[in-house]
Amino acid sequence: MMEDIYLEYMIKKRKTGGQKAIIATVIAAGIVLSGAMLLAIYAAAFVLAGTQYGSFAFSIGLVLIALLWYGAYLIISMQNVEYEYILTNSEMDMDKIMSKKGRKHIVDFDFKEITICASIDDNEHNHDYKNVTVDKTYDIVGDKNGGNIYFADFTQDNQRVRVLFQPTYKMISSAKKFNPRNIHILEN
């Protein structure tokens, strides 16, 4: 009798050029908008000087600038993404975690039902990776330059699905116990 398996693995997603551009754009826009708002605040305070509305306009302007930077913080922090892989016996669940707060389920599958799982660098099996057409691909890789990228093909809702992921050696070798014929571990 096989003992139960439960493994969790978190992998931080490396920021793409697009995400870095979003961060830079948000910061630049925040600086420009803050400067424009400060000018508007001082202009309003000057025009309304000596009235009861002068200090009120200044206070409202500062609150608006604070809200602007809070929004910028939220947008920037949403670019911090981690993936969580959870292997429970033969079942793999994969979630996306944004800013260590929000969680979104991406995909789950059973290693018993996959047609193939192998490293994309495995010369013996990468013809399946390169030459098999799939209907849907889930890219759940943290760092494309980090190596150890595996693909798993399976059928879900009459569609051929592929998941790209970066499991630990322990995780992939534990999954292999459930489907030794279709799971191929690249030995380094």
Secondary structure, DSSP 8 states (H G I E B T S, - for coil): -----EEEEEEE----HHHHHHHHHHHHHHHHHHHHHHHHHHHHHHHTTTSTHHHHHHHHHHHHHHHHHHHHHHHHHTT-EEEEEEEETTEEEEEEEETTTEEEEEEEEEGGG-SEEEETT-TTTHHHHHH---SEEEEE-S-GGG---EEEEEEETTEEEEEEE---HHHHHHHHTT-TTTB-----
